[in-house]
Amino acid sequence: MSTTVQSFGKRRDILDDHDVYLLARMLVESLAADPARYPALKDHGARWEAASAAHRPGVIALGLESLETDPAALADFRRLLDAVEAMVLAFGEAIPRDTVEARWPVRGLSHVGDLQTRFVLDTIRSLRTLVAD
């Protein structure tokens, strides 16, 4: 499986491409569902959409570095991660494959079975640690 490096300030983390692609799609969905709740992220949604649509192994960029100098966007991003985490937790241990493919499609990726939520939750926790104070 390919990996990608996400950076924030002097911190770096290596994450699984598939999990980052999927999380990017979930971030886009959650942001689109309630844009008024995350006003400082309006430009980020397009970035995450493009990153997941034009993916190549090892090069997905969430643009976390742009949050470093924008406290409002950073706060909104943290809230958005919380919202996505709550949505994922609501599925229990696994998200049905059909749900994943219908709600968060990523070109070129298919799933052979249900998605274990622990993978997405681990990615959310890694990003939360990366952008922590």
FISE-925724 format. One record per residue: residue number from 1; residue in three letters; z, x, y of N, C-alpha, C, CB in turn. Coordinates in Angstrom, 2 decimals, always signed. Glycine has a CB too. Layout:
<nodes>
+-----+---------+---------+---------+---------+---------+---------+----------+---------+---------+---------+---------+---------+----------+
| num | residuo |    n.up |  n.east | n.north |   ca.up | ca.east | ca.north |    c.up |  c.east | c.north |   cb.up | cb.east | cb.north |
+-----+---------+---------+---------+---------+---------+---------+----------+---------+---------+---------+---------+---------+----------+
| NUM |     ALA |       Z |       X |       Y |       Z |       X |        Y |       Z |       X |       Y |       Z |       X |        Y |
...
+-----+---------+---------+---------+---------+---------+---------+----------+---------+---------+---------+---------+---------+----------+
</nodes>
This chain:
<nodes>
+-----+---------+---------+---------+---------+---------+---------+----------+---------+---------+---------+---------+---------+----------+
| num | residuo |    n.up |  n.east | n.north |   ca.up | ca.east | ca.north |    c.up |  c.east | c.north |   cb.up | cb.east | cb.north |
+-----+---------+---------+---------+---------+---------+---------+----------+---------+---------+---------+---------+---------+----------+
|   1 |     MET |   +0.00 |   +0.83 |   -1.17 |   +0.00 |   +0.00 |    +0.00 |   +0.00 |   +0.88 |   +1.24 |   +1.20 |   -0.95 |    -0.01 |
|   2 |     SER |   -0.74 |   +0.51 |   +2.24 |   -0.82 |   +1.28 |    +3.48 |   +0.39 |   +1.01 |   +4.35 |   -2.10 |   +0.94 |    +4.24 |
|   3 |     THR |   +0.67 |   +1.96 |   +5.22 |   +1.78 |   +1.82 |    +6.14 |   +1.30 |   +2.03 |   +7.57 |   +2.92 |   +2.80 |    +5.79 |
|   4 |     THR |   +2.11 |   +1.59 |   +8.50 |   +1.82 |   +1.77 |    +9.91 |   +3.10 |   +2.19 |  +10.62 |   +1.25 |   +0.46 |   +10.53 |
|   5 |     VAL |   +2.94 |   +2.94 |  +11.68 |   +4.09 |   +3.40 |   +12.46 |   +4.23 |   +2.51 |  +13.68 |   +3.93 |   +4.91 |   +12.87 |
|   6 |     GLN |   +5.42 |   +1.98 |  +13.86 |   +5.73 |   +1.22 |   +15.06 |   +6.69 |   +2.06 |  +15.89 |   +6.35 |   -0.19 |   +14.72 |
|   7 |     SER |   +6.47 |   +2.09 |  +17.20 |   +7.24 |   +2.94 |   +18.09 |   +7.86 |   +2.14 |  +19.21 |   +6.38 |   +4.05 |   +18.66 |
|   8 |     PHE |   +9.05 |   +2.58 |  +19.61 |   +9.74 |   +2.01 |   +20.77 |  +10.62 |   +3.12 |  +21.34 |  +10.59 |   +0.73 |   +20.39 |
|   9 |     GLY |  +10.28 |   +3.58 |  +22.54 |  +11.01 |   +4.70 |   +23.10 |  +10.84 |   +5.91 |  +22.20 |  +12.50 |   +4.35 |   +23.28 |
|  10 |     LYS |  +11.94 |   +6.55 |  +21.88 |  +11.91 |   +7.72 |   +21.01 |  +12.07 |   +7.36 |  +19.54 |  +12.99 |   +8.70 |   +21.41 |
|  11 |     ARG |  +12.21 |   +6.07 |  +19.27 |  +12.39 |   +5.64 |   +17.88 |  +11.06 |   +5.29 |  +17.24 |  +13.35 |   +4.43 |   +17.81 |
|  12 |     ARG |  +10.98 |   +5.54 |  +15.95 |   +9.78 |   +5.22 |   +15.16 |  +10.24 |   +4.63 |  +13.83 |   +8.89 |   +6.50 |   +14.93 |
|  13 |     ASP |   +9.41 |   +3.78 |  +13.28 |   +9.67 |   +3.28 |   +11.93 |   +8.34 |   +3.11 |  +11.23 |  +10.46 |   +1.93 |   +11.96 |
|  14 |     ILE |   +8.34 |   +3.38 |   +9.95 |   +7.14 |   +3.22 |    +9.13 |   +7.31 |   +1.94 |   +8.34 |   +6.92 |   +4.46 |    +8.17 |
|  15 |     LEU |   +6.36 |   +1.03 |   +8.53 |   +6.43 |   -0.29 |    +7.90 |   +5.18 |   -0.55 |   +7.07 |   +6.60 |   -1.38 |    +8.96 |
|  16 |     ASP |   +5.31 |   -1.43 |   +6.12 |   +4.20 |   -1.82 |    +5.26 |   +3.18 |   -2.62 |   +6.07 |   +4.70 |   -2.66 |    +4.05 |
|  17 |     ASP |   +1.91 |   -2.22 |   +6.00 |   +0.85 |   -2.90 |    +6.75 |   +0.83 |   -4.41 |   +6.49 |   -0.50 |   -2.31 |    +6.39 |
|  18 |     HIS |   +0.85 |   -4.79 |   +5.23 |   +0.75 |   -6.20 |    +4.89 |   +1.85 |   -7.00 |   +5.57 |   +0.82 |   -6.38 |    +3.37 |
|  19 |     ASP |   +3.06 |   -6.49 |   +5.54 |   +4.18 |   -7.21 |    +6.13 |   +4.05 |   -7.29 |   +7.65 |   +5.50 |   -6.54 |    +5.76 |
|  20 |     VAL |   +3.54 |   -6.22 |   +8.28 |   +3.34 |   -6.24 |    +9.73 |   +2.22 |   -7.21 |  +10.10 |   +3.01 |   -4.82 |   +10.26 |
|  21 |     TYR |   +1.13 |   -7.22 |   +9.32 |   +0.04 |   -8.17 |    +9.59 |   +0.57 |   -9.60 |   +9.53 |   -1.11 |   -7.98 |    +8.57 |
|  22 |     LEU |   +1.27 |   -9.88 |   +8.46 |   +1.80 |  -11.22 |    +8.27 |   +2.77 |  -11.60 |   +9.38 |   +2.48 |  -11.34 |    +6.91 |
|  23 |     LEU |   +3.65 |  -10.69 |   +9.73 |   +4.60 |  -10.95 |   +10.81 |   +3.88 |  -11.17 |  +12.13 |   +5.61 |   -9.80 |   +10.94 |
|  24 |     ALA |   +2.84 |  -10.41 |  +12.39 |   +2.06 |  -10.62 |   +13.63 |   +1.52 |  -12.04 |  +13.68 |   +0.90 |   -9.60 |   +13.72 |
|  25 |     ARG |   +1.01 |  -12.55 |  +12.56 |   +0.50 |  -13.92 |   +12.51 |   +1.63 |  -14.92 |  +12.75 |   -0.18 |  -14.19 |   +11.15 |
|  26 |     MET |   +2.80 |  -14.66 |  +12.19 |   +3.95 |  -15.54 |   +12.40 |   +4.41 |  -15.52 |  +13.85 |   +5.10 |  -15.14 |   +11.47 |
|  27 |     LEU |   +4.39 |  -14.35 |  +14.47 |   +4.75 |  -14.24 |   +15.88 |   +3.79 |  -15.05 |  +16.74 |   +4.76 |  -12.77 |   +16.33 |
|  28 |     VAL |   +2.50 |  -14.95 |  +16.45 |   +1.48 |  -15.70 |   +17.20 |   +1.72 |  -17.20 |  +17.05 |   +0.06 |  -15.34 |   +16.71 |
|  29 |     GLU |   +1.96 |  -17.65 |  +15.82 |   +2.19 |  -19.07 |   +15.58 |   +3.42 |  -19.57 |  +16.33 |   +2.36 |  -19.33 |   +14.07 |
|  30 |     SER |   +4.51 |  -18.84 |  +16.25 |   +5.75 |  -19.25 |   +16.90 |   +5.64 |  -19.21 |  +18.42 |   +6.90 |  -18.37 |   +16.45 |
|  31 |     LEU |   +4.95 |  -18.22 |  +18.94 |   +4.73 |  -18.13 |   +20.38 |   +3.87 |  -19.29 |  +20.87 |   +4.08 |  -16.77 |   +20.74 |
|  32 |     ALA |   +2.83 |  -19.60 |  +20.14 |   +1.94 |  -20.70 |   +20.53 |   +2.64 |  -22.07 |  +20.45 |   +0.70 |  -20.71 |   +19.63 |
|  33 |     ALA |   +3.59 |  -22.19 |  +19.54 |   +4.29 |  -23.46 |   +19.37 |   +5.23 |  -23.76 |  +20.54 |   +5.07 |  -23.44 |   +18.07 |
|  34 |     ASP |   +5.72 |  -22.73 |  +21.23 |   +6.67 |  -22.94 |   +22.31 |   +6.53 |  -21.84 |  +23.37 |   +8.11 |  -22.97 |   +21.77 |
|  35 |     PRO |   +5.37 |  -21.77 |  +24.04 |   +5.14 |  -20.68 |   +25.00 |   +6.11 |  -20.70 |  +26.19 |   +3.73 |  -20.74 |   +25.52 |
|  36 |     ALA |   +6.62 |  -21.86 |  +26.55 |   +7.55 |  -21.95 |   +27.68 |   +8.88 |  -21.25 |  +27.37 |   +7.81 |  -23.41 |   +28.04 |
|  37 |     ARG |   +9.21 |  -21.13 |  +26.09 |  +10.46 |  -20.47 |   +25.71 |  +10.35 |  -18.94 |  +25.81 |  +10.84 |  -20.86 |   +24.28 |
|  38 |     TYR |   +9.12 |  -18.42 |  +25.80 |   +8.88 |  -16.98 |   +25.82 |   +7.87 |  -16.61 |  +26.91 |   +8.38 |  -16.50 |   +24.43 |
|  39 |     PRO |   +8.14 |  -16.96 |  +28.16 |   +7.12 |  -16.77 |   +29.21 |   +6.70 |  -15.31 |  +29.42 |   +7.63 |  -17.32 |   +30.50 |
|  40 |     ALA |   +7.59 |  -14.38 |  +29.18 |   +7.26 |  -12.97 |   +29.42 |   +6.36 |  -12.38 |  +28.33 |   +8.54 |  -12.16 |   +29.51 |
|  41 |     LEU |   +6.08 |  -13.16 |  +27.28 |   +5.25 |  -12.67 |   +26.18 |   +3.85 |  -13.26 |  +26.17 |   +5.92 |  -12.97 |   +24.86 |
|  42 |     LYS |   +3.48 |  -13.97 |  +27.24 |   +2.18 |  -14.67 |   +27.20 |   +1.01 |  -13.74 |  +26.89 |   +1.93 |  -15.37 |   +28.52 |
|  43 |     ASP |   +1.04 |  -12.51 |  +27.40 |   -0.06 |  -11.58 |   +27.12 |   +0.05 |  -10.92 |  +25.74 |   -0.10 |  -10.51 |   +28.18 |
|  44 |     HIS |   +1.23 |  -10.92 |  +25.19 |   +1.43 |  -10.27 |   +23.89 |   +0.82 |  -11.07 |  +22.74 |   +2.91 |  -10.08 |   +23.64 |
|  45 |     GLY |   +0.80 |  -12.38 |  +22.86 |   +0.22 |  -13.21 |   +21.81 |   -1.21 |  -12.81 |  +21.50 |   +0.27 |  -14.67 |   +22.20 |
|  46 |     ALA |   -2.01 |  -12.58 |  +22.54 |   -3.40 |  -12.17 |   +22.34 |   -3.47 |  -10.80 |  +21.66 |   -4.15 |  -12.13 |   +23.68 |
|  47 |     ARG |   -2.55 |   -9.91 |  +22.02 |   -2.52 |   -8.57 |   +21.40 |   -2.23 |   -8.69 |  +19.91 |   -1.46 |   -7.67 |   +22.09 |
|  48 |     TRP |   -1.23 |   -9.52 |  +19.56 |   -0.87 |   -9.67 |   +18.15 |   -1.98 |  -10.36 |  +17.37 |   +0.43 |  -10.45 |   +18.01 |
|  49 |     GLU |   -2.63 |  -11.32 |  +18.02 |   -3.77 |  -12.00 |   +17.38 |   -4.87 |  -10.99 |  +17.08 |   -4.31 |  -13.14 |   +18.29 |
|  50 |     ALA |   -5.21 |  -10.18 |  +18.06 |   -6.27 |   -9.19 |   +17.87 |   -5.87 |   -8.15 |  +16.83 |   -6.59 |   -8.50 |   +19.20 |
|  51 |     ALA |   -4.62 |   -7.73 |  +16.86 |   -4.16 |   -6.71 |   +15.91 |   -4.26 |   -7.20 |  +14.47 |   -2.72 |   -6.31 |   +16.21 |
|  52 |     SER |   -3.94 |   -8.46 |  +14.25 |   -4.00 |   -8.97 |   +12.88 |   -5.41 |   -9.36 |  +12.47 |   -3.08 |  -10.16 |   +12.72 |
|  53 |     ALA |   -6.25 |   -9.70 |  +13.44 |   -7.62 |  -10.10 |   +13.11 |   -8.52 |   -8.89 |  +12.83 |   -8.22 |  -10.92 |   +14.25 |
|  54 |     ALA |   -8.28 |   -7.79 |  +13.53 |   -9.14 |   -6.62 |   +13.40 |   -8.40 |   -5.49 |  +12.69 |   -9.63 |   -6.14 |   +14.78 |
|  55 |     HIS |   -7.65 |   -5.84 |  +11.68 |   -6.80 |   -4.85 |   +11.04 |   -7.60 |   -3.82 |  +10.25 |   -5.82 |   -5.53 |   +10.13 |
|  56 |     ARG |   -7.02 |   -2.64 |  +10.21 |   -7.46 |   -1.55 |    +9.35 |   -6.19 |   -0.86 |   +8.89 |   -8.45 |   -0.54 |   +10.09 |
|  57 |     PRO |   -6.15 |   -0.38 |   +7.69 |   -4.92 |   +0.24 |    +7.18 |   -4.36 |   +1.30 |   +8.14 |   -5.18 |   +0.86 |    +5.83 |
|  58 |     GLY |   -3.07 |   +1.17 |   +8.42 |   -2.36 |   +2.17 |    +9.20 |   -2.53 |   +2.10 |  +10.70 |   -2.77 |   +3.46 |    +8.76 |
|  59 |     VAL |   -3.24 |   +1.11 |  +11.21 |   -3.51 |   +1.10 |   +12.65 |   -3.09 |   -0.18 |  +13.37 |   -4.95 |   +1.32 |   +12.88 |
|  60 |     ILE |   -2.34 |   -1.03 |  +12.75 |   -1.93 |   -2.24 |   +13.45 |   -0.89 |   -1.88 |  +14.50 |   -1.36 |   -3.30 |   +12.45 |
|  61 |     ALA |   -1.14 |   -2.30 |  +15.73 |   -0.26 |   -1.96 |   +16.85 |   +0.32 |   -3.25 |  +17.43 |   -1.02 |   -1.15 |   +17.94 |
|  62 |     LEU |   +1.62 |   -3.37 |  +17.38 |   +2.28 |   -4.54 |   +17.97 |   +2.51 |   -4.36 |  +19.47 |   +3.61 |   -4.80 |   +17.28 |
|  63 |     GLY |   +2.30 |   -3.16 |  +19.99 |   +2.46 |   -2.92 |   +21.41 |   +3.90 |   -2.94 |  +21.89 |   +1.69 |   -3.93 |   +22.17 |
|  64 |     LEU |   +4.80 |   -2.51 |  +21.02 |   +6.21 |   -2.53 |   +21.38 |   +6.51 |   -1.64 |  +22.58 |   +7.04 |   -2.09 |   +20.20 |
|  65 |     GLU |   +5.71 |   -0.60 |  +22.78 |   +5.95 |   +0.30 |   +23.90 |   +5.86 |   -0.42 |  +25.24 |   +4.96 |   +1.46 |   +23.87 |
|  66 |     SER |   +5.07 |   -1.49 |  +25.31 |   +4.97 |   -2.23 |   +26.57 |   +6.25 |   -3.01 |  +26.89 |   +3.78 |   -3.19 |   +26.52 |
|  67 |     LEU |   +7.09 |   -3.20 |  +25.88 |   +8.36 |   -3.91 |   +26.09 |   +9.42 |   -2.99 |  +26.70 |   +8.87 |   -4.49 |   +24.78 |
|  68 |     GLU |   +9.20 |   -1.70 |  +26.60 |  +10.20 |   -0.73 |   +27.07 |  +10.50 |   -0.86 |  +28.55 |   +9.73 |   +0.67 |   +26.79 |
|  69 |     THR |   +9.52 |   -1.19 |  +29.35 |   +9.69 |   -1.25 |   +30.80 |   +9.75 |   -2.68 |  +31.33 |   +8.58 |   -0.52 |   +31.47 |
|  70 |     ASP |   +9.82 |   -3.63 |  +30.42 |   +9.85 |   -5.04 |   +30.83 |  +11.03 |   -5.74 |  +30.15 |   +8.50 |   -5.76 |   +30.47 |
|  71 |     PRO |  +12.20 |   -5.74 |  +30.79 |  +13.39 |   -6.33 |   +30.17 |  +13.22 |   -7.80 |  +29.80 |  +14.55 |   -6.19 |   +31.10 |
|  72 |     ALA |  +12.48 |   -8.55 |  +30.59 |  +12.27 |   -9.97 |   +30.28 |  +11.44 |  -10.12 |  +29.00 |  +11.56 |  -10.69 |   +31.46 |
|  73 |     ALA |  +10.39 |   -9.32 |  +28.87 |   +9.57 |   -9.38 |   +27.66 |  +10.35 |   -8.92 |  +26.44 |   +8.30 |   -8.52 |   +27.82 |
|  74 |     LEU |  +11.18 |   -7.91 |  +26.61 |  +12.00 |   -7.43 |   +25.50 |  +12.97 |   -8.51 |  +25.04 |  +12.76 |   -6.16 |   +25.90 |
|  75 |     ALA |  +13.61 |   -9.18 |  +25.98 |  +14.54 |  -10.27 |   +25.64 |  +13.80 |  -11.41 |  +24.94 |  +15.25 |  -10.79 |   +26.90 |
|  76 |     ASP |  +12.61 |  -11.75 |  +25.45 |  +11.82 |  -12.81 |   +24.81 |  +11.39 |  -12.39 |  +23.41 |  +10.57 |  -13.14 |   +25.65 |
|  77 |     PHE |  +11.03 |  -11.12 |  +23.22 |  +10.63 |  -10.64 |   +21.91 |  +11.78 |  -10.75 |  +20.92 |  +10.14 |   -9.19 |   +21.99 |
|  78 |     ARG |  +12.96 |  -10.38 |  +21.36 |  +14.13 |  -10.50 |   +20.48 |  +14.38 |  -11.95 |  +20.09 |  +15.38 |   -9.92 |   +21.16 |
|  79 |     ARG |  +14.23 |  -12.86 |  +21.06 |  +14.40 |  -14.30 |   +20.76 |  +13.31 |  -14.79 |  +19.80 |  +14.37 |  -15.13 |   +22.07 |
|  80 |     LEU |  +12.11 |  -14.29 |  +20.00 |  +10.99 |  -14.69 |   +19.13 |  +11.23 |  -14.18 |  +17.70 |   +9.65 |  -14.14 |   +19.67 |
|  81 |     LEU |  +11.73 |  -12.97 |  +17.56 |  +12.07 |  -12.47 |   +16.22 |  +13.13 |  -13.36 |  +15.57 |  +12.58 |  -11.01 |   +16.29 |
|  82 |     ASP |  +14.11 |  -13.79 |  +16.36 |  +15.15 |  -14.69 |   +15.83 |  +14.53 |  -16.00 |  +15.34 |  +16.22 |  -14.97 |   +16.91 |
|  83 |     ALA |  +13.59 |  -16.54 |  +16.12 |  +12.94 |  -17.81 |   +15.74 |  +12.12 |  -17.65 |  +14.46 |  +12.04 |  -18.31 |   +16.89 |
|  84 |     VAL |  +11.38 |  -16.56 |  +14.36 |  +10.58 |  -16.32 |   +13.15 |  +11.50 |  -16.11 |  +11.96 |   +9.64 |  -15.10 |   +13.34 |
|  85 |     GLU |  +12.57 |  -15.38 |  +12.16 |  +13.52 |  -15.17 |   +11.07 |  +14.09 |  -16.50 |  +10.57 |  +14.66 |  -14.24 |   +11.53 |
|  86 |     ALA |  +14.47 |  -17.38 |  +11.48 |  +15.01 |  -18.69 |   +11.09 |  +13.96 |  -19.49 |  +10.32 |  +15.48 |  -19.48 |   +12.33 |
|  87 |     MET |  +12.72 |  -19.42 |  +10.76 |  +11.64 |  -20.14 |   +10.07 |  +11.45 |  -19.60 |   +8.66 |  +10.32 |  -20.03 |   +10.85 |
|  88 |     VAL |  +11.47 |  -18.28 |   +8.50 |  +11.29 |  -17.66 |    +7.18 |  +12.47 |  -18.01 |   +6.28 |  +11.14 |  -16.12 |    +7.31 |
|  89 |     LEU |  +13.67 |  -17.92 |   +6.81 |  +14.87 |  -18.24 |    +6.02 |  +14.84 |  -19.68 |   +5.50 |  +16.13 |  -18.02 |    +6.84 |
|  90 |     ALA |  +14.24 |  -20.58 |   +6.26 |  +14.17 |  -21.98 |    +5.85 |  +13.36 |  -22.17 |   +4.56 |  +13.54 |  -22.82 |    +6.98 |
|  91 |     PHE |  +12.51 |  -21.21 |   +4.23 |  +11.73 |  -21.29 |    +3.00 |  +12.54 |  -20.91 |   +1.76 |  +10.51 |  -20.40 |    +3.10 |
|  92 |     GLY |  +13.67 |  -20.30 |   +1.95 |  +14.45 |  -19.85 |    +0.80 |  +13.99 |  -18.48 |   +0.35 |  +14.35 |  -20.85 |    -0.36 |
|  93 |     GLU |  +13.90 |  -18.29 |   -0.95 |  +13.54 |  -16.98 |    -1.50 |  +12.06 |  -16.65 |   -1.45 |  +14.01 |  -16.89 |    -2.91 |
|  94 |     ALA |  +11.22 |  -17.68 |   -1.37 |   +9.78 |  -17.42 |    -1.40 |   +9.03 |  -18.46 |   -0.57 |   +9.26 |  -17.42 |    -2.84 |
|  95 |     ILE |   +7.92 |  -18.01 |   +0.02 |   +7.02 |  -18.90 |    +0.73 |   +5.82 |  -19.13 |   -0.19 |   +6.58 |  -18.30 |    +2.14 |
|  96 |     PRO |   +5.48 |  -20.39 |   -0.48 |   +4.35 |  -20.64 |    -1.37 |   +3.06 |  -19.96 |   -0.89 |   +4.11 |  -22.15 |    -1.50 |
|  97 |     ARG |   +2.35 |  -19.40 |   -1.83 |   +1.10 |  -18.70 |    -1.52 |   +0.16 |  -19.55 |   -0.69 |   +0.40 |  -18.29 |    -2.80 |
|  98 |     ASP |   +0.01 |  -20.83 |   -1.03 |   -0.89 |  -21.70 |    -0.29 |   -0.46 |  -21.85 |   +1.17 |   -0.96 |  -23.08 |    -0.95 |
|  99 |     THR |   +0.84 |  -21.87 |   +1.40 |   +1.36 |  -21.97 |    +2.77 |   +1.03 |  -20.70 |   +3.55 |   +2.88 |  -22.21 |    +2.76 |
| 100 |     VAL |   +1.25 |  -19.55 |   +2.93 |   +0.95 |  -18.27 |    +3.58 |   -0.53 |  -18.21 |   +3.96 |   +1.31 |  -17.09 |    +2.65 |
| 101 |     GLU |   -1.39 |  -18.54 |   +3.03 |   -2.83 |  -18.43 |    +3.29 |   -3.33 |  -19.47 |   +4.29 |   -3.60 |  -18.56 |    +2.00 |
| 102 |     ALA |   -2.69 |  -20.64 |   +4.34 |   -3.11 |  -21.67 |    +5.28 |   -2.58 |  -21.43 |   +6.70 |   -2.65 |  -23.03 |    +4.79 |
| 103 |     ARG |   -1.33 |  -21.01 |   +6.80 |   -0.71 |  -20.87 |    +8.12 |   -0.90 |  -19.51 |   +8.75 |   +0.75 |  -21.15 |    +8.01 |
| 104 |     TRP |   -0.93 |  -18.44 |   +7.95 |   -0.98 |  -17.09 |    +8.50 |   -2.06 |  -16.25 |   +7.83 |   +0.39 |  -16.41 |    +8.35 |
| 105 |     PRO |   -3.29 |  -16.70 |   +7.88 |   -4.34 |  -15.94 |    +7.21 |   -4.59 |  -14.60 |   +7.90 |   -5.64 |  -16.76 |    +7.17 |
| 106 |     VAL |   -4.84 |  -13.60 |   +7.08 |   -5.24 |  -12.29 |    +7.58 |   -6.52 |  -11.94 |   +6.83 |   -4.11 |  -11.20 |    +7.37 |
| 107 |     ARG |   -7.58 |  -11.73 |   +7.59 |   -8.89 |  -11.43 |    +7.00 |   -8.78 |  -10.26 |   +6.02 |   -9.92 |  -11.12 |    +8.10 |
| 108 |     GLY |   -9.30 |  -10.46 |   +4.83 |   -9.33 |   -9.40 |    +3.83 |   -8.09 |   -9.30 |   +2.96 |   -9.53 |   -8.11 |    +4.51 |
| 109 |     LEU |   -7.07 |  -10.08 |   +3.26 |   -5.86 |  -10.06 |    +2.44 |   -5.71 |  -11.37 |   +1.70 |   -4.62 |   -9.78 |    +3.31 |
| 110 |     SER |   -5.42 |  -11.26 |   +0.43 |   -5.13 |  -12.46 |    -0.35 |   -3.83 |  -12.22 |   -1.12 |   -6.32 |  -12.81 |    -1.33 |
| 111 |     HIS |   -3.26 |  -13.29 |   -1.56 |   -1.97 |  -13.21 |    -2.25 |   -2.13 |  -13.73 |   -3.67 |   -0.88 |  -14.02 |    -1.49 |
| 112 |     VAL |   -1.56 |  -13.03 |   -4.62 |   -1.67 |  -13.44 |    -6.01 |   -0.54 |  -14.38 |   -6.41 |   -1.67 |  -12.23 |    -6.91 |
| 113 |     GLY |   +0.48 |  -14.43 |   -5.59 |   +1.62 |  -15.31 |    -5.89 |   +2.35 |  -15.65 |   -4.61 |   +2.58 |  -14.64 |    -6.89 |
| 114 |     ASP |   +3.47 |  -16.30 |   -4.76 |   +4.27 |  -16.65 |    -3.61 |   +4.78 |  -15.38 |   -2.93 |   +5.45 |  -17.56 |    -4.02 |
| 115 |     LEU |   +5.02 |  -15.48 |   -1.64 |   +5.52 |  -14.35 |    -0.87 |   +7.04 |  -14.34 |   -0.88 |   +4.99 |  -14.40 |    +0.59 |
| 116 |     GLN |   +7.61 |  -13.28 |   -1.36 |   +9.06 |  -13.14 |    -1.34 |   +9.51 |  -12.94 |   +0.10 |   +9.53 |  -11.96 |    -2.24 |
| 117 |     THR |  +10.38 |  -13.81 |   +0.57 |  +10.78 |  -13.77 |    +1.98 |  +11.50 |  -12.47 |   +2.34 |  +11.68 |  -14.95 |    +2.29 |
| 118 |     ARG |  +12.09 |  -11.80 |   +1.38 |  +12.83 |  -10.57 |    +1.70 |  +11.93 |   -9.52 |   +2.35 |  +13.45 |   -9.99 |    +0.43 |
| 119 |     PHE |  +10.63 |   -9.52 |   +2.03 |   +9.72 |   -8.54 |    +2.62 |   +9.55 |   -8.79 |   +4.12 |   +8.37 |   -8.57 |    +1.91 |
| 120 |     VAL |   +9.34 |  -10.03 |   +4.49 |   +9.19 |  -10.38 |    +5.90 |  +10.52 |  -10.17 |   +6.63 |   +8.71 |  -11.84 |    +6.06 |
| 121 |     LEU |  +11.61 |  -10.58 |   +6.00 |  +12.93 |  -10.42 |    +6.62 |  +13.27 |   -8.95 |   +6.83 |  +14.01 |  -11.09 |    +5.76 |
| 122 |     ASP |  +12.91 |   -8.10 |   +5.88 |  +13.13 |   -6.66 |    +6.05 |  +12.34 |   -6.12 |   +7.24 |  +12.75 |   -5.91 |    +4.76 |
| 123 |     THR |  +11.11 |   -6.59 |   +7.40 |  +10.28 |   -6.15 |    +8.53 |  +10.87 |   -6.62 |   +9.85 |   +8.84 |   -6.67 |    +8.37 |
| 124 |     ILE |  +11.34 |   -7.86 |   +9.88 |  +11.99 |   -8.37 |   +11.10 |  +13.22 |   -7.54 |  +11.42 |  +12.37 |   -9.86 |   +10.93 |
| 125 |     ARG |  +14.03 |   -7.26 |  +10.43 |  +15.24 |   -6.46 |   +10.66 |  +14.89 |   -5.04 |  +11.13 |  +16.09 |   -6.40 |    +9.37 |
| 126 |     SER |  +13.85 |   -4.47 |  +10.58 |  +13.42 |   -3.13 |   +11.02 |  +12.98 |   -3.16 |  +12.48 |  +12.27 |   -2.62 |   +10.12 |
| 127 |     LEU |  +12.23 |   -4.17 |  +12.86 |  +11.78 |   -4.27 |   +14.25 |  +12.95 |   -4.53 |  +15.18 |  +10.73 |   -5.38 |   +14.40 |
| 128 |     ARG |  +13.88 |   -5.36 |  +14.72 |  +15.06 |   -5.64 |   +15.54 |  +15.86 |   -4.36 |  +15.78 |  +15.95 |   -6.71 |   +14.85 |
| 129 |     THR |  +16.00 |   -3.53 |  +14.76 |  +16.69 |   -2.25 |   +14.90 |  +15.92 |   -1.32 |  +15.83 |  +16.89 |   -1.59 |   +13.54 |
| 130 |     LEU |  +14.61 |   -1.33 |  +15.71 |  +13.77 |   -0.47 |   +16.53 |  +13.92 |   -0.79 |  +18.02 |  +12.31 |   -0.61 |   +16.11 |
| 131 |     VAL |  +13.99 |   -2.07 |  +18.36 |  +14.07 |   -2.47 |   +19.78 |  +15.48 |   -2.75 |  +20.25 |  +13.23 |   -3.69 |   +20.02 |
| 132 |     ALA |  +16.46 |   -2.33 |  +19.46 |  +17.86 |   -2.54 |   +19.83 |  +18.22 |   -1.70 |  +21.04 |  +18.79 |   -2.21 |   +18.65 |
| 133 |     ASP |  +19.25 |   -2.14 |  +21.73 |  +19.75 |   -1.36 |   +22.90 |  +20.28 |   -0.02 |  +22.47 |  +20.85 |   -2.14 |   +23.65 |
+-----+---------+---------+---------+---------+---------+---------+----------+---------+---------+---------+---------+---------+----------+
</nodes>
